[in-house]
Amino acid sequence: MKLAFYLRLSLADGDLGKNNKDESNSIENQRLILQNFVESMDELDGDVTEYVDDGHTGTNFNRPAFQAMVEDAKRGKIDVILVKDLSRIGRDYIGVGDYLEQIFPILGVRVIAVNSQYDSNNYIGNTMGLEMSISNLINTLYSRDLSKKFKSCVQTKWKKGISTYGRVPFGYKKGEGQQWEIDPEPAKIIRLVFELALQDYSTLMIANELNERGIPTPGKFRKQRKENIVWNRKVADEEWLWDARMVWMTLRNYTYTGALVQGKTSNIR
């Protein structure tokens, strides 16, 4: 028998508690629960493959490990999928129902949610039942409520001038309380760009002037500082130069007025 453990943990769903810790939902605890369950069931004897989505929301199914598991199920590599509870599969009421009542049964895959006391073998030819449906609905509503609270918390930080950006704009640095402070060295470069623009230099002229002076681009400056940033650059160092687009983006960046610009886009649900 080919068994699959699906383990998921997500801060966005409220799976983590105080100080970003929740032992009841930790990956290790989920694994332990499933291992103990399998050991207690003689019928579940076989090789186990783990699929782990650590840090992925349950409000959608675009998760690497989950999708890999579904593909393996389609190829006949999985007989039984085990999860700690139904919320590990997802917090989308309709989506979870589709997988449990249609997709996995068609693939001939048995699903067991240990703490939810759900076993798809008990519902062959039937829907999952009122109790399981209510449980899935609660998971969906719980996730939506947490999402609203999370957005409210983020907006409160913005009003206090606290950034939630992952990266601070070039010319700034993170100060106390995640607030931005001027970073003296790169700030000189930004000021020079604006000074040249005030002298009626075009974006191309500014780029050429910066390159002639040997002034590094923001990316090259960060590399020289040995900042820990992932690069996706395909040119040699000597070809890493300013261009009109980079200058235009700098001049158009409203944060250089000293204002904190956050939440320009949002998802409508």
Buried (B, 14 or more C-beta within 10 A) or exposed (E): EBBBBBBBBBEBBBBBEEEEEBEEBBBEBBBEBBEEBBEEEEEBEEEBBBBBBEEBBBBEBEBEBBEEBBEBBEEEEBBBBBBBBBBBBBBBBEBBBBBBBEBBBEBEBBBBBBBBEBBBEEBEEEEBEEEBBEBBBBBBEBBEEBBEEBEEEEEEBBEEEBBEBEEBBBBBBBEEEBBBEEBEEBBEBBEBBEEBBEEEBEBBBBBBBBBEEEBBBBBBBBBEEEEEEEEEEEEEEEEEBBBBEBBBEBBEBEBBEEEBEBEEEEEEE
